[in-house]
Amino acid sequence: MSNIDKRNLLDEEPFSYKVQKDQKIHLFWEGKSVKIIKEVEAKKFLARMESAADMKEQQLIMAKLTGNFKRGNEKVAKKGKY
């Protein structure tokens, strides 16, 4: 897995999730909601999370599900630049 997370960003555990009463799952990146999954996709997600070997694998599952986090665009913008 070291080849997948070359910058070791998943070690910081930036992703989290919360299951709502209506079985919708909110995925968060650094505390910000980035995706909501529901129904069949939510059930598959929970099954994958339960079968994950460790926390880093869970982080990778959430990163892949949210998408577009592999290009480095998650960096914080510098002050004064847009």
PDB file with SEQRES, HELIX, SHEET and CRYST1 records, atoms N, CA, C and O in Angstrom:
SEQRES   1 A   82  MET SER ASN ILE ASP LYS ARG ASN LEU LEU ASP GLU GLU          
SEQRES   2 A   82  PRO PHE SER TYR LYS VAL GLN LYS ASP GLN LYS ILE HIS          
SEQRES   3 A   82  LEU PHE TRP GLU GLY LYS SER VAL LYS ILE ILE LYS GLU          
SEQRES   4 A   82  VAL GLU ALA LYS LYS PHE LEU ALA ARG MET GLU SER ALA          
SEQRES   5 A   82  ALA ASP MET LYS GLU GLN GLN LEU ILE MET ALA LYS LEU          
SEQRES   6 A   82  THR GLY ASN PHE LYS ARG GLY ASN GLU LYS VAL ALA LYS          
SEQRES   7 A   82  LYS GLY LYS TYR                                              
HELIX    1 AA1 LEU A    9  GLU A   12  5                                   4    
HELIX    2 AA2 GLU A   39  SER A   51  1                                  13    
HELIX    3 AA3 MET A   55  THR A   66  1                                  12    
SHEET    1 AA1 3 PHE A  15  VAL A  19  0                                        
SHEET    2 AA1 3 ILE A  25  TRP A  29 -1                                        
SHEET    3 AA1 3 LYS A  32  ILE A  37 -1                                        
CRYST1    1.000    1.000    1.000  90.00  90.00  90.00 P 1           1          
ATOM      1  N   MET A   1       0.818  -1.197   0.000  1.00  0.00           N  
ATOM      2  CA  MET A   1       0.000   0.000   0.000  1.00  0.00           C  
ATOM      3  C   MET A   1       0.859   1.257   0.000  1.00  0.00           C  
ATOM      4  O   MET A   1       0.346   2.342  -0.273  1.00  0.00           O  
ATOM      5  N   SER A   2       2.116   1.146   0.289  1.00  0.00           N  
ATOM      6  CA  SER A   2       2.975   2.325   0.349  1.00  0.00           C  
ATOM      7  C   SER A   2       3.080   3.016  -1.003  1.00  0.00           C  
ATOM      8  O   SER A   2       3.310   4.224  -1.058  1.00  0.00           O  
ATOM      9  N   ASN A   3       2.917   2.271  -2.096  1.00  0.00           N  
ATOM     10  CA  ASN A   3       2.971   2.867  -3.419  1.00  0.00           C  
ATOM     11  C   ASN A   3       1.721   3.696  -3.712  1.00  0.00           C  
ATOM     12  O   ASN A   3       1.770   4.610  -4.535  1.00  0.00           O  
ATOM     13  N   ILE A   4       0.620   3.397  -3.063  1.00  0.00           N  
ATOM     14  CA  ILE A   4      -0.629   4.117  -3.285  1.00  0.00           C  
ATOM     15  C   ILE A   4      -0.621   5.460  -2.566  1.00  0.00           C  
ATOM     16  O   ILE A   4      -1.027   6.471  -3.139  1.00  0.00           O  
ATOM     17  N   ASP A   5      -0.168   5.478  -1.330  1.00  0.00           N  
ATOM     18  CA  ASP A   5      -0.160   6.695  -0.511  1.00  0.00           C  
ATOM     19  C   ASP A   5       1.280   7.186  -0.369  1.00  0.00           C  
ATOM     20  O   ASP A   5       1.869   7.100   0.709  1.00  0.00           O  
ATOM     21  N   LYS A   6       1.837   7.697  -1.456  1.00  0.00           N  
ATOM     22  CA  LYS A   6       3.246   8.084  -1.473  1.00  0.00           C  
ATOM     23  C   LYS A   6       3.572   9.217  -0.507  1.00  0.00           C  
ATOM     24  O   LYS A   6       4.685   9.289   0.014  1.00  0.00           O  
ATOM     25  N   ARG A   7       2.606  10.102  -0.267  1.00  0.00           N  
ATOM     26  CA  ARG A   7       2.856  11.239   0.627  1.00  0.00           C  
ATOM     27  C   ARG A   7       2.420  10.949   2.062  1.00  0.00           C  
ATOM     28  O   ARG A   7       2.493  11.832   2.917  1.00  0.00           O  
ATOM     29  N   ASN A   8       1.975   9.742   2.335  1.00  0.00           N  
ATOM     30  CA  ASN A   8       1.555   9.304   3.670  1.00  0.00           C  
ATOM     31  C   ASN A   8       0.494  10.204   4.294  1.00  0.00           C  
ATOM     32  O   ASN A   8       0.492  10.419   5.506  1.00  0.00           O  
ATOM     33  N   LEU A   9      -0.391  10.720   3.480  1.00  0.00           N  
ATOM     34  CA  LEU A   9      -1.458  11.575   3.989  1.00  0.00           C  
ATOM     35  C   LEU A   9      -2.519  10.783   4.747  1.00  0.00           C  
ATOM     36  O   LEU A   9      -3.182  11.324   5.633  1.00  0.00           O  
ATOM     37  N   LEU A  10      -2.682   9.513   4.407  1.00  0.00           N  
ATOM     38  CA  LEU A  10      -3.695   8.705   5.074  1.00  0.00           C  
ATOM     39  C   LEU A  10      -3.291   8.343   6.498  1.00  0.00           C  
ATOM     40  O   LEU A  10      -4.142   7.951   7.297  1.00  0.00           O  
ATOM     41  N   ASP A  11      -2.027   8.466   6.824  1.00  0.00           N  
ATOM     42  CA  ASP A  11      -1.573   8.222   8.200  1.00  0.00           C  
ATOM     43  C   ASP A  11      -2.168   9.234   9.169  1.00  0.00           C  
ATOM     44  O   ASP A  11      -2.325   8.949  10.356  1.00  0.00           O  
ATOM     45  N   GLU A  12      -2.494  10.408   8.663  1.00  0.00           N  
ATOM     46  CA  GLU A  12      -3.074  11.463   9.502  1.00  0.00           C  
ATOM     47  C   GLU A  12      -4.574  11.264   9.714  1.00  0.00           C  
ATOM     48  O   GLU A  12      -5.198  12.007  10.472  1.00  0.00           O  
ATOM     49  N   GLU A  13      -5.154  10.262   9.046  1.00  0.00           N  
ATOM     50  CA  GLU A  13      -6.578   9.927   9.140  1.00  0.00           C  
ATOM     51  C   GLU A  13      -7.486  11.135   8.865  1.00  0.00           C  
ATOM     52  O   GLU A  13      -8.252  11.552   9.734  1.00  0.00           O  
ATOM     53  N   PRO A  14      -7.390  11.692   7.647  1.00  0.00           N  
ATOM     54  CA  PRO A  14      -8.209  12.870   7.330  1.00  0.00           C  
ATOM     55  C   PRO A  14      -9.681  12.545   7.061  1.00  0.00           C  
ATOM     56  O   PRO A  14     -10.529  13.437   7.106  1.00  0.00           O  
ATOM     57  N   PHE A  15      -9.991  11.274   6.781  1.00  0.00           N  
ATOM     58  CA  PHE A  15     -11.357  10.885   6.447  1.00  0.00           C  
ATOM     59  C   PHE A  15     -12.077  10.282   7.647  1.00  0.00           C  
ATOM     60  O   PHE A  15     -11.476   9.611   8.485  1.00  0.00           O  
ATOM     61  N   SER A  16     -13.371  10.539   7.704  1.00  0.00           N  
ATOM     62  CA  SER A  16     -14.227   9.931   8.719  1.00  0.00           C  
ATOM     63  C   SER A  16     -15.618   9.783   8.122  1.00  0.00           C  
ATOM     64  O   SER A  16     -15.903  10.305   7.044  1.00  0.00           O  
ATOM     65  N   TYR A  17     -16.477   9.067   8.832  1.00  0.00           N  
ATOM     66  CA  TYR A  17     -17.841   8.910   8.345  1.00  0.00           C  
ATOM     67  C   TYR A  17     -18.806   8.813   9.514  1.00  0.00           C  
ATOM     68  O   TYR A  17     -18.423   8.509  10.644  1.00  0.00           O  
ATOM     69  N   LYS A  18     -20.065   9.081   9.208  1.00  0.00           N  
ATOM     70  CA  LYS A  18     -21.111   9.017  10.221  1.00  0.00           C  
ATOM     71  C   LYS A  18     -22.357   8.421   9.581  1.00  0.00           C  
ATOM     72  O   LYS A  18     -22.786   8.851   8.511  1.00  0.00           O  
ATOM     73  N   VAL A  19     -22.932   7.427  10.250  1.00  0.00           N  
ATOM     74  CA  VAL A  19     -24.153   6.794   9.766  1.00  0.00           C  
ATOM     75  C   VAL A  19     -25.339   7.498  10.412  1.00  0.00           C  
ATOM     76  O   VAL A  19     -25.419   7.603  11.636  1.00  0.00           O  
ATOM     77  N   GLN A  20     -26.257   7.977   9.580  1.00  0.00           N  
ATOM     78  CA  GLN A  20     -27.445   8.667  10.056  1.00  0.00           C  
ATOM     79  C   GLN A  20     -28.551   7.662  10.380  1.00  0.00           C  
ATOM     80  O   GLN A  20     -28.443   6.487  10.029  1.00  0.00           O  
ATOM     81  N   LYS A  21     -29.590   8.108  11.034  1.00  0.00           N  
ATOM     82  CA  LYS A  21     -30.716   7.241  11.380  1.00  0.00           C  
ATOM     83  C   LYS A  21     -31.399   6.661  10.141  1.00  0.00           C  
ATOM     84  O   LYS A  21     -31.880   5.528  10.169  1.00  0.00           O  
ATOM     85  N   ASP A  22     -31.441   7.431   9.065  1.00  0.00           N  
ATOM     86  CA  ASP A  22     -32.080   6.962   7.828  1.00  0.00           C  
ATOM     87  C   ASP A  22     -31.141   6.112   6.970  1.00  0.00           C  
ATOM     88  O   ASP A  22     -31.429   5.854   5.801  1.00  0.00           O  
ATOM     89  N   GLN A  23     -30.008   5.674   7.557  1.00  0.00           N  
ATOM     90  CA  GLN A  23     -29.008   4.810   6.924  1.00  0.00           C  
ATOM     91  C   GLN A  23     -28.209   5.492   5.824  1.00  0.00           C  
ATOM     92  O   GLN A  23     -27.516   4.821   5.060  1.00  0.00           O  
ATOM     93  N   LYS A  24     -28.295   6.808   5.732  1.00  0.00           N  
ATOM     94  CA  LYS A  24     -27.399   7.541   4.843  1.00  0.00           C  
ATOM     95  C   LYS A  24     -26.060   7.677   5.551  1.00  0.00           C  
ATOM     96  O   LYS A  24     -26.002   7.789   6.775  1.00  0.00           O  
ATOM     97  N   ILE A  25     -24.999   7.666   4.782  1.00  0.00           N  
ATOM     98  CA  ILE A  25     -23.658   7.787   5.356  1.00  0.00           C  
ATOM     99  C   ILE A  25     -23.025   9.072   4.833  1.00  0.00           C  
ATOM    100  O   ILE A  25     -22.951   9.301   3.626  1.00  0.00           O  
ATOM    101  N   HIS A  26     -22.579   9.892   5.755  1.00  0.00           N  
ATOM    102  CA  HIS A  26     -21.886  11.134   5.416  1.00  0.00           C  
ATOM    103  C   HIS A  26     -20.395  10.878   5.530  1.00  0.00           C  
ATOM    104  O   HIS A  26     -19.912  10.451   6.578  1.00  0.00           O  
ATOM    105  N   LEU A  27     -19.665  11.138   4.451  1.00  0.00           N  
ATOM    106  CA  LEU A  27     -18.209  11.029   4.461  1.00  0.00           C  
ATOM    107  C   LEU A  27     -17.626  12.420   4.655  1.00  0.00           C  
ATOM    108  O   LEU A  27     -18.065  13.385   4.031  1.00  0.00           O  
ATOM    109  N   PHE A  28     -16.637  12.506   5.522  1.00  0.00           N  
ATOM    110  CA  PHE A  28     -16.006  13.779   5.846  1.00  0.00           C  
ATOM    111  C   PHE A  28     -14.520  13.732   5.528  1.00  0.00           C  
ATOM    112  O   PHE A  28     -13.873  12.695   5.677  1.00  0.00           O  
ATOM    113  N   TRP A  29     -13.991  14.853   5.094  1.00  0.00           N  
ATOM    114  CA  TRP A  29     -12.556  15.038   4.928  1.00  0.00           C  
ATOM    115  C   TRP A  29     -12.178  16.246   5.770  1.00  0.00           C  
ATOM    116  O   TRP A  29     -12.633  17.364   5.526  1.00  0.00           O  
ATOM    117  N   GLU A  30     -11.340  15.998   6.764  1.00  0.00           N  
ATOM    118  CA  GLU A  30     -10.921  17.032   7.712  1.00  0.00           C  
ATOM    119  C   GLU A  30     -12.121  17.768   8.305  1.00  0.00           C  
ATOM    120  O   GLU A  30     -12.100  18.988   8.465  1.00  0.00           O  
ATOM    121  N   GLY A  31     -13.164  17.007   8.626  1.00  0.00           N  
ATOM    122  CA  GLY A  31     -14.345  17.567   9.273  1.00  0.00           C  
ATOM    123  C   GLY A  31     -15.368  18.196   8.348  1.00  0.00           C  
ATOM    124  O   GLY A  31     -16.416  18.652   8.807  1.00  0.00           O  
ATOM    125  N   LYS A  32     -15.084  18.229   7.052  1.00  0.00           N  
ATOM    126  CA  LYS A  32     -15.993  18.830   6.080  1.00  0.00           C  
ATOM    127  C   LYS A  32     -16.695  17.720   5.307  1.00  0.00           C  
ATOM    128  O   LYS A  32     -16.047  16.792   4.824  1.00  0.00           O  
ATOM    129  N   SER A  33     -18.000  17.814   5.190  1.00  0.00           N  
ATOM    130  CA  SER A  33     -18.762  16.815   4.449  1.00  0.00           C  
ATOM    131  C   SER A  33     -18.408  16.895   2.967  1.00  0.00           C  
ATOM    132  O   SER A  33     -18.495  17.959   2.354  1.00  0.00           O  
ATOM    133  N   VAL A  34     -18.005  15.749   2.395  1.00  0.00           N  
ATOM    134  CA  VAL A  34     -17.625  15.736   0.986  1.00  0.00           C  
ATOM    135  C   VAL A  34     -18.492  14.817   0.142  1.00  0.00           C  
ATOM    136  O   VAL A  34     -18.501  14.933  -1.084  1.00  0.00           O  
ATOM    137  N   LYS A  35     -19.228  13.899   0.781  1.00  0.00           N  
ATOM    138  CA  LYS A  35     -20.074  12.994   0.015  1.00  0.00           C  
ATOM    139  C   LYS A  35     -21.102  12.348   0.923  1.00  0.00           C  
ATOM    140  O   LYS A  35     -20.844  12.088   2.098  1.00  0.00           O  
ATOM    141  N   ILE A  36     -22.270  12.095   0.358  1.00  0.00           N  
ATOM    142  CA  ILE A  36     -23.326  11.366   1.059  1.00  0.00           C  
ATOM    143  C   ILE A  36     -23.655  10.140   0.214  1.00  0.00           C  
ATOM    144  O   ILE A  36     -23.918  10.248  -0.983  1.00  0.00           O  
ATOM    145  N   ILE A  37     -23.637   8.978   0.854  1.00  0.00           N  
ATOM    146  CA  ILE A  37     -24.006   7.754   0.144  1.00  0.00           C  
ATOM    147  C   ILE A  37     -25.220   7.141   0.820  1.00  0.00           C  
ATOM    148  O   ILE A  37     -25.426   7.306   2.022  1.00  0.00           O  
ATOM    149  N   LYS A  38     -26.022   6.432   0.035  1.00  0.00           N  
ATOM    150  CA  LYS A  38     -27.245   5.864   0.590  1.00  0.00           C  
ATOM    151  C   LYS A  38     -27.575   4.543  -0.078  1.00  0.00           C  
ATOM    152  O   LYS A  38     -26.988   4.170  -1.093  1.00  0.00           O  
ATOM    153  N   GLU A  39     -28.515   3.858   0.509  1.00  0.00           N  
ATOM    154  CA  GLU A  39     -29.089   2.620   0.018  1.00  0.00           C  
ATOM    155  C   GLU A  39     -28.043   1.535  -0.211  1.00  0.00           C  
ATOM    156  O   GLU A  39     -27.268   1.226   0.695  1.00  0.00           O  
ATOM    157  N   VAL A  40     -28.011   0.953  -1.410  1.00  0.00           N  
ATOM    158  CA  VAL A  40     -27.153  -0.195  -1.697  1.00  0.00           C  
ATOM    159  C   VAL A  40     -25.672   0.177  -1.547  1.00  0.00           C  
ATOM    160  O   VAL A  40     -24.885  -0.596  -1.000  1.00  0.00           O  
ATOM    161  N   GLU A  41     -25.309   1.346  -2.028  1.00  0.00           N  
ATOM    162  CA  GLU A  41     -23.919   1.789  -1.942  1.00  0.00           C  
ATOM    163  C   GLU A  41     -23.485   1.914  -0.481  1.00  0.00           C  
ATOM    164  O   GLU A  41     -22.346   1.592  -0.144  1.00  0.00           O  
ATOM    165  N   ALA A  42     -24.377   2.374   0.379  1.00  0.00           N  
ATOM    166  CA  ALA A  42     -24.065   2.511   1.805  1.00  0.00           C  
ATOM    167  C   ALA A  42     -23.836   1.149   2.446  1.00  0.00           C  
ATOM    168  O   ALA A  42     -22.924   0.992   3.257  1.00  0.00           O  
ATOM    169  N   LYS A  43     -24.643   0.180   2.094  1.00  0.00           N  
ATOM    170  CA  LYS A  43     -24.468  -1.180   2.636  1.00  0.00           C  
ATOM    171  C   LYS A  43     -23.142  -1.780   2.193  1.00  0.00           C  
ATOM    172  O   LYS A  43     -22.448  -2.411   2.990  1.00  0.00           O  
ATOM    173  N   LYS A  44     -22.787  -1.588   0.928  1.00  0.00           N  
ATOM    174  CA  LYS A  44     -21.507  -2.087   0.419  1.00  0.00           C  
ATOM    175  C   LYS A  44     -20.342  -1.402   1.139  1.00  0.00           C  
ATOM    176  O   LYS A  44     -19.349  -2.041   1.486  1.00  0.00           O  
ATOM    177  N   PHE A  45     -20.482  -0.107   1.354  1.00  0.00           N  
ATOM    178  CA  PHE A  45     -19.442   0.652   2.049  1.00  0.00           C  
ATOM    179  C   PHE A  45     -19.211   0.111   3.456  1.00  0.00           C  
ATOM    180  O   PHE A  45     -18.069  -0.118   3.854  1.00  0.00           O  
ATOM    181  N   LEU A  46     -20.287  -0.094   4.206  1.00  0.00           N  
ATOM    182  CA  LEU A  46     -20.147  -0.599   5.572  1.00  0.00           C  
ATOM    183  C   LEU A  46     -19.523  -1.988   5.597  1.00  0.00           C  
ATOM    184  O   LEU A  46     -18.724  -2.290   6.484  1.00  0.00           O  
ATOM    185  N   ALA A  47     -19.875  -2.830   4.641  1.00  0.00           N  
ATOM    186  CA  ALA A  47     -19.288  -4.166   4.565  1.00  0.00           C  
ATOM    187  C   ALA A  47     -17.794  -4.080   4.283  1.00  0.00           C  
ATOM    188  O   ALA A  47     -17.012  -4.821   4.879  1.00  0.00           O  
ATOM    189  N   ARG A  48     -17.386  -3.190   3.387  1.00  0.00           N  
ATOM    190  CA  ARG A  48     -15.958  -3.012   3.080  1.00  0.00           C  
ATOM    191  C   ARG A  48     -15.196  -2.464   4.286  1.00  0.00           C  
ATOM    192  O   ARG A  48     -14.063  -2.867   4.547  1.00  0.00           O  
ATOM    193  N   MET A  49     -15.823  -1.547   5.017  1.00  0.00           N  
ATOM    194  CA  MET A  49     -15.164  -0.972   6.191  1.00  0.00           C  
ATOM    195  C   MET A  49     -14.958  -2.031   7.280  1.00  0.00           C  
ATOM    196  O   MET A  49     -13.924  -2.044   7.948  1.00  0.00           O  
ATOM    197  N   GLU A  50     -15.938  -2.913   7.455  1.00  0.00           N  
ATOM    198  CA  GLU A  50     -15.825  -3.963   8.459  1.00  0.00           C  
ATOM    199  C   GLU A  50     -14.758  -4.990   8.089  1.00  0.00           C  
ATOM    200  O   GLU A  50     -14.112  -5.561   8.967  1.00  0.00           O  
ATOM    201  N   SER A  51     -14.573  -5.223   6.792  1.00  0.00           N  
ATOM    202  CA  SER A  51     -13.592  -6.219   6.366  1.00  0.00           C  
ATOM    203  C   SER A  51     -12.187  -5.640   6.177  1.00  0.00           C  
ATOM    204  O   SER A  51     -11.249  -6.385   5.895  1.00  0.00           O  
ATOM    205  N   ALA A  52     -12.034  -4.344   6.326  1.00  0.00           N  
ATOM    206  CA  ALA A  52     -10.716  -3.715   6.170  1.00  0.00           C  
ATOM    207  C   ALA A  52      -9.760  -4.206   7.255  1.00  0.00           C  
ATOM    208  O   ALA A  52     -10.147  -4.398   8.407  1.00  0.00           O  
ATOM    209  N   ALA A  53      -8.510  -4.402   6.863  1.00  0.00           N  
ATOM    210  CA  ALA A  53      -7.511  -4.945   7.774  1.00  0.00           C  
ATOM    211  C   ALA A  53      -7.096  -3.959   8.860  1.00  0.00           C  
ATOM    212  O   ALA A  53      -6.844  -4.356   9.997  1.00  0.00           O  
ATOM    213  N   ASP A  54      -7.025  -2.680   8.515  1.00  0.00           N  
ATOM    214  CA  ASP A  54      -6.571  -1.687   9.487  1.00  0.00           C  
ATOM    215  C   ASP A  54      -7.132  -0.308   9.131  1.00  0.00           C  
ATOM    216  O   ASP A  54      -7.863  -0.155   8.153  1.00  0.00           O  
ATOM    217  N   MET A  55      -6.781   0.678   9.933  1.00  0.00           N  
ATOM    218  CA  MET A  55      -7.307   2.035   9.743  1.00  0.00           C  
ATOM    219  C   MET A  55      -6.835   2.643   8.419  1.00  0.00           C  
ATOM    220  O   MET A  55      -7.582   3.382   7.778  1.00  0.00           O  
ATOM    221  N   LYS A  56      -5.609   2.339   8.011  1.00  0.00           N  
ATOM    222  CA  LYS A  56      -5.102   2.908   6.762  1.00  0.00           C  
ATOM    223  C   LYS A  56      -5.899   2.375   5.571  1.00  0.00           C  
ATOM    224  O   LYS A  56      -6.165   3.115   4.624  1.00  0.00           O  
ATOM    225  N   GLU A  57      -6.273   1.121   5.611  1.00  0.00           N  
ATOM    226  CA  GLU A  57      -7.093   0.564   4.541  1.00  0.00           C  
ATOM    227  C   GLU A  57      -8.478   1.210   4.538  1.00  0.00           C  
ATOM    228  O   GLU A  57      -9.039   1.457   3.471  1.00  0.00           O  
ATOM    229  N   GLN A  58      -9.031   1.482   5.707  1.00  0.00           N  
ATOM    230  CA  GLN A  58     -10.308   2.183   5.785  1.00  0.00           C  
ATOM    231  C   GLN A  58     -10.186   3.585   5.202  1.00  0.00           C  
ATOM    232  O   GLN A  58     -11.079   4.039   4.488  1.00  0.00           O  
ATOM    233  N   GLN A  59      -9.091   4.270   5.500  1.00  0.00           N  
ATOM    234  CA  GLN A  59      -8.864   5.603   4.948  1.00  0.00           C  
ATOM    235  C   GLN A  59      -8.795   5.546   3.423  1.00  0.00           C  
ATOM    236  O   GLN A  59      -9.334   6.417   2.741  1.00  0.00           O  
ATOM    237  N   LEU A  60      -8.134   4.524   2.895  1.00  0.00           N  
ATOM    238  CA  LEU A  60      -8.013   4.372   1.448  1.00  0.00           C  
ATOM    239  C   LEU A  60      -9.374   4.122   0.806  1.00  0.00           C  
ATOM    240  O   LEU A  60      -9.658   4.657  -0.266  1.00  0.00           O  
ATOM    241  N   ILE A  61     -10.209   3.324   1.440  1.00  0.00           N  
ATOM    242  CA  ILE A  61     -11.561   3.062   0.932  1.00  0.00           C  
ATOM    243  C   ILE A  61     -12.344   4.367   0.847  1.00  0.00           C  
ATOM    244  O   ILE A  61     -12.996   4.637  -0.161  1.00  0.00           O  
ATOM    245  N   MET A  62     -12.282   5.177   1.905  1.00  0.00           N  
ATOM    246  CA  MET A  62     -13.009   6.446   1.900  1.00  0.00           C  
ATOM    247  C   MET A  62     -12.434   7.417   0.882  1.00  0.00           C  
ATOM    248  O   MET A  62     -13.186   8.149   0.239  1.00  0.00           O  
ATOM    249  N   ALA A  63     -11.116   7.438   0.724  1.00  0.00           N  
ATOM    250  CA  ALA A  63     -10.484   8.330  -0.254  1.00  0.00           C  
ATOM    251  C   ALA A  63     -10.911   7.968  -1.669  1.00  0.00           C  
ATOM    252  O   ALA A  63     -11.219   8.850  -2.470  1.00  0.00           O  
ATOM    253  N   LYS A  64     -10.930   6.684  -1.977  1.00  0.00           N  
ATOM    254  CA  LYS A  64     -11.333   6.256  -3.311  1.00  0.00           C  
ATOM    255  C   LYS A  64     -12.806   6.552  -3.563  1.00  0.00           C  
ATOM    256  O   LYS A  64     -13.185   6.931  -4.672  1.00  0.00           O  
ATOM    257  N   LEU A  65     -13.623   6.383  -2.555  1.00  0.00           N  
ATOM    258  CA  LEU A  65     -15.054   6.621  -2.708  1.00  0.00           C  
ATOM    259  C   LEU A  65     -15.361   8.097  -2.924  1.00  0.00           C  
ATOM    260  O   LEU A  65     -16.258   8.435  -3.696  1.00  0.00           O  
ATOM    261  N   THR A  66     -14.637   8.969  -2.261  1.00  0.00           N  
ATOM    262  CA  THR A  66     -14.885  10.398  -2.430  1.00  0.00           C  
ATOM    263  C   THR A  66     -14.346  10.895  -3.761  1.00  0.00           C  
ATOM    264  O   THR A  66     -14.877  11.853  -4.324  1.00  0.00           O  
ATOM    265  N   GLY A  67     -13.303  10.259  -4.269  1.00  0.00           N  
ATOM    266  CA  GLY A  67     -12.754  10.605  -5.573  1.00  0.00           C  
ATOM    267  C   GLY A  67     -12.002  11.923  -5.582  1.00  0.00           C  
ATOM    268  O   GLY A  67     -12.145  12.739  -4.672  1.00  0.00           O  
ATOM    269  N   ASN A  68     -11.198  12.124  -6.620  1.00  0.00           N  
ATOM    270  CA  ASN A  68     -10.474  13.370  -6.880  1.00  0.00           C  
ATOM    271  C   ASN A  68      -9.558  13.809  -5.741  1.00  0.00           C  
ATOM    272  O   ASN A  68      -9.288  15.002  -5.605  1.00  0.00           O  
ATOM    273  N   PHE A  69      -9.082  12.892  -4.931  1.00  0.00           N  
ATOM    274  CA  PHE A  69      -8.141  13.230  -3.879  1.00  0.00           C  
ATOM    275  C   PHE A  69      -6.757  12.693  -4.187  1.00  0.00           C  
ATOM    276  O   PHE A  69      -5.918  12.622  -3.289  1.00  0.00           O  
ATOM    277  N   LYS A  70      -6.495  12.315  -5.417  1.00  0.00           N  
ATOM    278  CA  LYS A  70      -5.216  11.728  -5.760  1.00  0.00           C  
ATOM    279  C   LYS A  70      -4.306  12.682  -6.526  1.00  0.00           C  
ATOM    280  O   LYS A  70      -3.182  12.319  -6.873  1.00  0.00           O  
ATOM    281  N   ARG A  71      -4.769  13.872  -6.787  1.00  0.00           N  
ATOM    282  CA  ARG A  71      -3.987  14.790  -7.605  1.00  0.00           C  
ATOM    283  C   ARG A  71      -3.254  15.855  -6.805  1.00  0.00           C  
ATOM    284  O   ARG A  71      -2.553  16.684  -7.386  1.00  0.00           O  
ATOM    285  N   GLY A  72      -3.397  15.851  -5.503  1.00  0.00           N  
ATOM    286  CA  GLY A  72      -2.741  16.858  -4.693  1.00  0.00           C  
ATOM    287  C   GLY A  72      -3.546  18.134  -4.572  1.00  0.00           C  
ATOM    288  O   GLY A  72      -3.051  19.121  -4.030  1.00  0.00           O  
ATOM    289  N   ASN A  73      -4.783  18.140  -5.066  1.00  0.00           N  
ATOM    290  CA  ASN A  73      -5.582  19.356  -5.022  1.00  0.00           C  
ATOM    291  C   ASN A  73      -6.202  19.597  -3.651  1.00  0.00           C  
ATOM    292  O   ASN A  73      -6.945  20.562  -3.471  1.00  0.00           O  
ATOM    293  N   GLU A  74      -5.906  18.737  -2.686  1.00  0.00           N  
ATOM    294  CA  GLU A  74      -6.440  18.930  -1.354  1.00  0.00           C  
ATOM    295  C   GLU A  74      -5.553  19.829  -0.497  1.00  0.00           C  
ATOM    296  O   GLU A  74      -5.833  20.029   0.685  1.00  0.00           O  
ATOM    297  N   LYS A  75      -4.497  20.366  -1.078  1.00  0.00           N  
ATOM    298  CA  LYS A  75      -3.611  21.253  -0.337  1.00  0.00           C  
ATOM    299  C   LYS A  75      -4.318  22.550   0.003  1.00  0.00           C  
ATOM    300  O   LYS A  75      -5.221  22.982  -0.714  1.00  0.00           O  
ATOM    301  N   VAL A  76      -3.913  23.159   1.080  1.00  0.00           N  
ATOM    302  CA  VAL A  76      -4.500  24.431   1.497  1.00  0.00           C  
ATOM    303  C   VAL A  76      -3.925  25.535   0.631  1.00  0.00           C  
ATOM    304  O   VAL A  76      -2.717  25.584   0.400  1.00  0.00           O  
ATOM    305  N   ALA A  77      -4.786  26.421   0.153  1.00  0.00           N  
ATOM    306  CA  ALA A  77      -4.351  27.542  -0.670  1.00  0.00           C  
ATOM    307  C   ALA A  77      -3.511  28.512   0.140  1.00  0.00           C  
ATOM    308  O   ALA A  77      -3.767  28.740   1.322  1.00  0.00           O  
ATOM    309  N   LYS A  78      -2.509  29.078  -0.507  1.00  0.00           N  
ATOM    310  CA  LYS A  78      -1.668  30.065   0.153  1.00  0.00           C  
ATOM    311  C   LYS A  78      -2.408  31.389   0.240  1.00  0.00           C  
ATOM    312  O   LYS A  78      -3.231  31.705  -0.620  1.00  0.00           O  
ATOM    313  N   LYS A  79      -2.120  32.156   1.269  1.00  0.00           N  
ATOM    314  CA  LYS A  79      -2.761  33.462   1.431  1.00  0.00           C  
ATOM    315  C   LYS A  79      -2.401  34.371   0.276  1.00  0.00           C  
ATOM    316  O   LYS A  79      -1.258  34.410  -0.181  1.00  0.00           O  
ATOM    317  N   GLY A  80      -3.391  35.094  -0.179  1.00  0.00           N  
ATOM    318  CA  GLY A  80      -3.157  36.068  -1.249  1.00  0.00           C  
ATOM    319  C   GLY A  80      -3.284  35.480  -2.656  1.00  0.00           C  
ATOM    320  O   GLY A  80      -3.223  36.212  -3.643  1.00  0.00           O  
ATOM    321  N   LYS A  81      -3.461  34.161  -2.747  1.00  0.00           N  
ATOM    322  CA  LYS A  81      -3.611  33.540  -4.060  1.00  0.00           C  
ATOM    323  C   LYS A  81      -4.941  32.830  -4.130  1.00  0.00           C  
ATOM    324  O   LYS A  81      -5.421  32.296  -3.130  1.00  0.00           O  
ATOM    325  N   TYR A  82      -5.531  32.822  -5.293  1.00  0.00           N  
ATOM    326  CA  TYR A  82      -6.854  32.210  -5.469  1.00  0.00           C  
ATOM    327  C   TYR A  82      -6.753  30.864  -6.051  1.00  0.00           C  
ATOM    328  O   TYR A  82      -7.771  30.207  -6.266  1.00  0.00           O  
TER     329      TYR A  82                                                      
END                                                                             
